[in-house]
């Protein structure tokens, strides 16, 4: 159908005016998945977190990739839980942090944005290890306490959203 | 009069074209509210958290709804170990659950929930919360335990943002 060269889009009533240049910022690809597999037990080797990584092929080399992931987690064995996290995109380590504490439980959402690595497939996501296997560790997609009781491993769902954006 | 059929838009012919297919992913409705009512004290019964729920009417049945919940919280003075349970609902369907707990816990986080529209009728979106033990092992919302070197329950502001969007082709 061809190309319309225009500075402004306006509706018939004249109430909506959209400069075409403002449409440059947009989402051009979106992937998302929910994780419902229940508690994940890490060990002391870095492992891709199930439900928190994806082999993605960007559509463009000049875009940016926004990674959003909600991962509920909780201490389980030792009350002093210690966990180490990495965020990778196409084999580049962008961020690392620890998440530790006594009797910790949370349902945090993590969000990162990185440049596109080109239009080849690359893995984007989170790796995780525990401080000590089945001891000072944080388990994912679960709870420790629930409804006023002791250990109650609720199936806490996770969610990952990957958006490719142009600015 | 009202519809132009075209594959691409451009501001001028020398610039990059914008394929209309890439404009199909877009926000079609949004809502936001700020809560500044101060500390909220939960009980051992699940309740809607003030400022963290809204009765929303989607604009489309084929959209997705993304909700950002900006929530400060801290353990209360009853016990250093705060334990709390949170369930997020959309139109009476549980989207997910988690606990927030810790020893001497104080924090703030933005929790993001993303789910499919339930249609164009009004439904409630938001968090329900209960404490592990009332006024003892509990987490209070919109407050602090310590501030500026002493024990001090500061008023902390929360925000709920809802964005309804269509997923592009």
Interface residues (C-beta under 8 A of the other chain):
Chain A: X1 X2 X3 X4 X5 X6 X7 X9 X11 X12 X20 X21 X23 X24 X26 X27 X28 X29 X30 X32 X68 X70 X72 X74 X101 X102 X103 X104 X105 X106 X107 X108 X109 X111 X143 X144 X145 X146 X147 X148 X154 X156 X157 X159 X161 X166
Chain B: X1 X2 X4 X5 X6 X7 X8 X9 X10 X11 X12 X13 X17 X18 X22 X23 X25 X26 X44 X81 X83 X85 X86 X95 X96 X97 X98 X99 X100 X101 X102 X103 X105 X107 X109 X110 X111 X112 X113 X114 X130 X132 X133 X167 X168
